[in-house]
């Protein structure tokens, strides 16, 4: 009898551990989903040491669902939008960001729902004209109408800290260096802007390596239009930039006979009407429909 009780206890502990392990990603998303605008006090909070964990590679990330809304991260070098900025601070200070860095509310960082991580973005306060380069290394804000969540330091520099929210313009600038994190006065950290040594083309290619294919969600309820497939990432990016106005664009990497293949797709498209609309727009623009592949 004692042996049976011991077995049941061990089995229960094992099942609980399995449950916790499989729930990790969901818990992480829940943490990001519960970000709320908070009024932090002016008291000084100890900075983390420079050299906090920096990710080993760039991450576009998987599509994810927050409060019933699907978000599809993708690299958009032409991103330029106007919306509402908010900020977050002490509640998340010291926690890991979506790409594995340590969030320090006293550094020039921000969160965005779809940017490749980490990226550099220019945020302009449309009320006072102040402009700031920020390091985007987290996901959010998940509040309707808001397009970027600033660290407390970023909000202070832009003149948004006291008001809490403000209308801003957000522009993608470039992918951020993996060598260092942001500081309290620069999105580029301790190194000067002139000291950047990484090449943008190699960085962009890194975006579509390793897990890009598995990060793309294709279900029987979604349709994708494949526009082309290339052995060169540069050609794939060139096509992506040309058709960026026709819908959400993805570049998917696959391997065929030990060769990298980069596929340019529009999607996900949720209805036949949406597919027809995109096809018509492509046709009207002179894009040869004979080159297209419909993926369902």
C-alpha positions in Angstrom: 0.0 0.0 0.0 2.8 2.4 0.9 4.5 1.6 -2.4 1.4 2.4 -4.3 1.0 5.8 -2.5 4.6 6.6 -3.3 4.1 5.7 -6.9 1.0 7.9 -7.2 2.9 10.8 -5.6 5.9 10.5 -8.0 3.6 10.1 -11.0 1.6 13.2 -10.0 4.8 15.2 -9.6 5.9 14.1 -13.1 2.6 15.1 -14.7 2.7 18.5 -13.0 6.3 19.1 -14.3 5.2 18.1 -17.9 2.3 20.5 -17.7 4.5 23.4 -16.5 7.0 22.8 -19.3 4.3 22.7 -22.0 2.8 25.9 -20.7 6.0 28.0 -20.7 5.3 29.8 -24.0 1.7 30.5 -23.0 2.8 32.0 -19.7 5.3 34.2 -21.4 2.6 35.5 -23.8 0.3 36.1 -20.9 3.0 38.2 -19.2 3.3 40.4 -22.2 -0.5 40.5 -22.7 -1.0 41.9 -19.2 1.2 45.0 -19.8 -0.7 48.0 -18.5 0.2 51.6 -18.4 1.4 52.4 -14.9 2.5 55.7 -13.2 5.9 54.8 -11.8 7.3 57.0 -9.0 10.3 59.2 -9.5 12.4 57.2 -7.1 15.6 55.9 -8.7 15.7 52.2 -9.5 19.0 50.5 -9.7 20.2 49.9 -13.3 21.2 46.5 -14.5 24.8 46.2 -15.4 25.7 46.9 -19.1 26.2 43.6 -20.9 22.8 42.1 -20.0 21.9 39.1 -22.1 21.9 39.8 -25.8 20.2 37.4 -28.2 22.3 35.2 -30.4 20.3 36.0 -33.6 17.5 38.0 -35.1 13.9 36.8 -34.6 10.8 37.5 -36.6 8.8 35.2 -34.4 5.7 33.1 -34.7 2.2 34.4 -35.2 0.6 34.7 -31.8 -2.9 35.3 -30.4 -3.7 37.9 -27.7 -7.3 38.3 -26.5 -8.6 36.8 -29.7 -6.5 38.9 -32.1 -3.8 37.3 -34.3 -0.5 39.1 -34.8 1.9 38.2 -37.6 5.4 39.4 -37.0 7.4 40.2 -40.2 10.4 42.3 -41.3 9.1 45.4 -43.0 12.0 47.8 -43.8 9.5 50.4 -45.1 7.4 50.5 -42.0 6.2 54.1 -41.3 3.0 54.5 -39.3 1.2 57.0 -37.1 -0.6 56.0 -33.9 -0.6 56.2 -30.1 2.4 55.4 -28.0 2.3 54.4 -24.4 5.0 53.4 -21.9 5.8 50.7 -19.4 8.2 50.6 -16.5 8.7 49.3 -13.0 6.2 46.4 -13.3 8.3 44.7 -15.9 11.8 46.0 -14.8 14.3 43.2 -14.7 12.1 40.7 -16.6 13.1 39.1 -19.9 11.9 40.7 -23.1 10.4 38.8 -26.0 13.8 38.2 -27.6 15.6 37.3 -24.3 17.2 40.6 -23.3 16.7 42.0 -19.8 14.1 44.8 -19.7 15.7 47.9 -18.1 13.2 50.8 -17.9 16.1 53.2 -17.7 17.4 52.5 -21.2 16.2 53.6 -24.6 14.0 50.7 -25.7 10.5 49.9 -26.8 8.0 47.1 -27.6 6.3 46.6 -30.9 3.7 43.9 -32.0 5.4 42.8 -35.3 8.9 44.2 -35.7 11.8 41.8 -36.1 13.7 41.8 -32.9 15.9 43.6 -32.1 15.4 46.6 -34.4 16.1 50.3 -34.4 13.0 52.5 -34.8 12.6 56.3 -35.0 9.8 57.6 -32.8 8.6 61.1 -33.2 6.3 62.9 -30.8 3.8 64.7 -33.1 2.8 67.1 -30.3 6.3 68.6 -29.5 8.3 67.4 -32.5 10.9 65.5 -30.4 12.4 62.5 -32.2 14.3 59.5 -30.7 15.9 56.3 -31.9 14.9 53.4 -29.8 15.9 49.7 -29.6 12.8 47.5 -30.1 13.4 44.3 -28.2 9.9 43.3 -26.9 6.3 42.7 -27.9 3.3 45.0 -27.2 1.3 47.1 -26.6 -1.8 45.0 -26.8 -4.3 47.9 -26.5 -6.4 48.9 -29.5 -5.1 52.0 -31.3 -1.6 51.8 -29.7 1.4 51.0 -32.0 4.4 51.2 -29.7 5.2 50.7 -26.0 8.1 52.8 -24.8 10.4 52.2 -21.9 10.1 54.8 -19.1 13.4 56.4 -20.2 12.2 56.6 -23.8 8.9 58.2 -22.7 10.8 60.8 -20.6 13.1 61.8 -23.5 10.1 62.1 -25.8 8.1 64.2 -23.3 5.4 61.4 -23.0 6.2 60.3 -19.4 3.8 62.6 -17.6 0.9 62.4 -20.1 1.1 58.6 -20.4 0.2 58.4 -24.0 0.8 60.5 -27.1 0.3 60.5 -30.9 3.6 59.5 -32.5 5.1 58.5 -35.8 7.0 55.2 -35.9 9.6 54.5 -38.6 11.7 51.4 -39.0 15.4 52.4 -39.3 17.4 49.2 -39.4 18.1 46.0 -37.6 19.9 46.5 -34.3 23.4 45.2 -33.4 23.5 42.0 -31.5 26.8 43.0 -29.8 25.4 45.4 -27.2 22.2 46.5 -25.5 20.8 50.0 -25.3 22.0 52.5 -22.8 20.1 55.3 -20.9 20.8 57.8 -23.7 21.3 55.7 -26.9 19.5 52.9 -28.7 22.9 51.7 -29.9 24.4 51.3 -26.4 27.9 52.1 -25.5 29.3 52.0 -29.1 28.9 55.0 -31.3 26.7 54.9 -34.4 29.9 55.3 -36.5 31.3 52.1 -34.8 28.6 49.7 -36.2 30.4 47.0 -38.2 27.7 44.6 -39.1 26.4 44.5 -42.7 22.7 45.0 -43.4 22.5 42.4 -46.1 24.0 39.7 -43.9 21.7 40.7 -41.1 18.6 40.5 -43.3 19.6 37.1 -44.5 19.9 36.0 -40.9 16.2 36.8 -40.4 15.2 33.9 -42.7 17.6 31.3 -41.4 16.9 28.3 -39.2 13.3 28.4 -37.9 11.6 30.8 -40.3 9.7 28.0 -42.0 8.4 26.6 -38.7 7.5 30.0 -37.5 5.0 30.4 -40.3 1.5 29.3 -39.5 -0.4 27.7 -42.4 -3.8 26.1 -41.6 -6.7 24.8 -43.6 -8.5 28.1 -42.9 -5.8 30.3 -44.4 -4.5 30.8 -47.9 -1.2 32.1 -49.1 -0.2 33.4 -52.6 3.4 32.5 -53.5 4.9 35.1 -55.8 8.3 33.6 -56.4 11.1 31.4 -55.1 14.8 32.5 -55.2 18.2 31.1 -54.3 19.3 34.6 -53.4 17.9 36.4 -50.4 18.6 39.8 -52.1 16.2 38.9 -55.0 13.6 37.7 -52.5 13.8 41.0 -50.6 13.7 43.0 -53.8 10.4 41.3 -54.8 9.0 41.6 -51.3 9.6 45.4 -51.4 7.9 45.7 -54.8 4.7 44.0 -53.6 4.5 45.2 -50.0 1.4 47.2 -50.7 -0.7 44.2 -51.7 -0.9 42.6 -48.3 1.2 41.0 -45.5 4.4 39.7 -47.0 6.5 36.8 -45.7 9.8 35.4 -46.9 10.0 31.7 -46.1 13.3 29.7 -46.2 13.4 26.1 -47.3 16.2 23.8 -48.4 16.1 21.9 -51.7 19.1 19.6 -52.7 21.2 21.4 -50.1 20.4 24.8 -51.6 18.6 27.6 -49.7 15.3 28.6 -51.3 13.7 31.9 -50.3 9.9 32.0 -51.1 8.0 35.2 -51.2 4.4 34.9 -50.1 1.4 37.1 -49.5 -0.8 36.0 -46.6 -2.4 34.7 -44.6 -5.6 35.5 -46.4 -8.7 34.3 -44.6 -11.3 34.2 -47.4 -11.8 33.6 -51.0 -12.9 37.2 -51.6 -9.7 38.4 -50.0 -7.6 36.1 -52.3 -9.5 37.4 -55.4 -9.0 41.0 -54.4 -5.2 40.5 -54.1 -5.1 38.6 -57.4 -7.0 41.4 -59.1 -4.7 44.1 -57.7 -1.6 42.1 -58.8 -3.1 41.6 -62.3 -4.0 45.3 -62.6 -0.4 46.2 -61.7 1.0 44.0 -64.4 2.2 41.1 -62.3 2.1 37.9 -64.3 -0.5 35.6 -62.6 1.0 32.6 -64.3 3.9 32.8 -61.9 1.7 32.5 -58.8 1.1 29.4 -56.6 -1.9 29.3 -54.4 -1.2 27.5 -51.1 -4.2 26.3 -48.9 
